[in-house]
């Protein structure tokens, strides 16, 4: 299951079910400690698992990735899973559209155990 629609705002979020976990992708403007907002966008990823005892989702891990797309209009286009043909492992990915002066560029990021 994945979120299919593209969203556009200063902060965007999409969910993806992956191996019994929920991945939450959040794209927002970066914030640096003590310096306030910056123009560098950051992609945050949270892994959530369902705890049957408490009947709630709990955070398992987090990560973030700085996109080098300053002053660009960014939009999460999609997130889903794809199989790596070399290993046969199912990997989650996210595709981000970067628009700057009517030029479109796409960033495709894959998540795997090492990152």
N, C-alpha and C positions, 0 to 999 in steps of 0.2 A: 504494500500500500504506500502511496506517495501523494504529496501535494502536487497537483498538476497546474494550478493557475499561477501566472506571474503576478507579483505584487510590486507596487512602487510607492515608496515613502522614505522618510529619513531613517526609519528603522523597519526592517522587514524580517519576517519569521516564517519558516516552513518546517514541517514535520515529516519524518520518514520512519517507517517501521523496518527494522533490520535485525534479523536473528533473535526475535523475541524482545528486543529493546526498542526504545524510541529515541531517534536522533533529532535534536532540535537545532536547526541552523538559524542563526540570527545575524543579520548584516546591519551594521550601524557605523556611525562616525566614530573614530577612535577617541579615546580619552587617555591622557597621560597624567600620571600622579602629580598633583600640585599645579598642573598647567591648564586644566580644563579641557574643553573640546578641541580636537584637531581636525584637519581636513582629510586625514588618511583614514580610509574605511577599514573596518576590522570585521572579519567573519568569526563569530563565536560558535562553537559546537558543544552541545551537552548531550551526554548519554544517560538516559533514564531507564530504570528497570522497575517492574511492578513488584512490590513487597506484599505477598499474600497475607502476612501476619497483620500489617497495619492497613492493608487495602488502599495503598497510596503509591504513587510513583516516587522513587528516590533517585537522587543524582548519583551516578556511578563514576563519571569522569567528565572533565571539561578540556577544552583546547581552544586556541584562537590562531588566526592567520591574518597578518596585515597585507592588504592589497595595495600594490603600488600604483594606484589609479587616482591620484589627487585631482580634485576639481572635476571629476567625472560624475555623470549620472549613472548610478549602478542599480541594477534590478536583478533579483533572483529569478531566473527563468524556470528552472525545474530542479528537482532532486529525485533520485531514484537509485536502483541497484543495477549493476552490470556484472557479468561473469568474465573474469580474466582468463582468456583462452590458454595462456601458458600454464597456469596453475589450477584452473577450474574453481578458484575461490570467488565467491560472490562479494563484490565491493560496492559500498555506497559512493555516490558522486553528487556533486552540485555544479550547476552551470550558471555563471553570472554574466550578465550583459553589461558592458561598459560603453557609455556613449559620451563622446567629447567632440564638440563642433561637427555634428552630423556624421561622425565616423564611429562605426560600431566595431567593438572588439569583444570576443568571448573568452572567458576564463573557465576551464574545466578542471575541477579539483576532485581527486579521489582520496578516500580515507582508507587506511589500512592499519594493521596493528602497530607498525613501527612509527606512525605519526599520530 
